[in-house]
């Protein structure tokens, strides 16, 4: 029985030591790198918080990591993050310490087994073997660095993570310029100058900015939050594909979206993949909006590409919502008075007319033009709706189909912002 117990312990120790060696093979030591040319603003780096502490682990302070920020030749800012390397290095050190203790323990076990063997040859041999295995395992653990370095020096290098830091661009300056005292909305861009390419990706409207817009315009902040946050989450480069609208029912309404109806009737995707079409005279939004083939809802396969103006990889047979306010461009001859192709830096490009200004797709992918278009449209629609919230969402969304979802978001917003008066119509959207 004692011999069987020692045999199991021997295999257990061998497994632990092998695990430590494999760990060092796949997670080598950390190598620190230097960086220069500090930017004026520091990145938001925070000290790691571990659920389980590791003895001997001391992370580089977040302040020191922020100081590693440097600007590359292309103008991008990068930060060198050493936390993962430090964590792995600490685990290795801790593992070697545990292996050393276990090896010593197994040597003591082997010695004890030798002492109680009473001259039994096989028992003595087993004790010697256990002690030799423990010592060899310990030497492998302690010598793993040298072994790996001898095989290939690259195996012991764990380079710090080089992370691109994307600065959030402050859009407040546009809001202040657009909306003056008393809620007066004044365009800030030249209507005769159009953008040639999209703006930077790191431009987003925060909740605070949306509330600031509402306060300056003197309108219900939940209307602005419901219009922008619901539509895009405040993302500048979000594209809405109206032809992929899959909802068959919202409350008592079966929303008819002309782009979805047209797409299903065409029976062919942007990349010319065919499917059985739904004839226009038989289309029923309550049934066909989530039209499926082989268990999957039929959707178009166009893909938004920021680097491909002026079409941007989109299927312009159908309407698309663009940016913060999901300003919709309808490539529809029936709506040509406020949707058309106009000449811009990239040649003919689809555009939307708001009040007396044209905004191309490229314009709406830039914060200045997008904010201007969104605020102008909201201001115009709000005045036309005369304080009727449901009417506002109907006008802004281009039809009754957009009311239920917008009202549900709006009423939820009112529950959060208890300083605002209750909207009686909310009883219909619970």
CORURZI-V978761 format. One record per helix or strand of 3 or more residues. SS is the DSSP state (alpha for helix, beta for strand). FROM is the first residue (numbers start at 1). LEN is the number of residues. If there is no record, write none. Layout:
BEGIN
ss=<SS,SS>
from=<FROM,FROM>
len=<LEN,LEN>
END
This chain:
BEGIN
ss=<alpha,alpha,beta,alpha,alpha,alpha,beta,alpha,alpha,alpha,alpha,beta,alpha,alpha,alpha,alpha,beta,beta,alpha,beta,beta,beta,alpha,alpha,alpha,alpha,alpha>
from=<2,62,77,83,121,153,161,172,181,207,221,239,242,258,280,285,320,327,333,339,347,357,361,367,389,400,424>
len=<25,5,5,33,31,4,5,7,3,11,12,3,3,9,3,4,3,3,3,6,8,4,4,19,9,17,5>
END
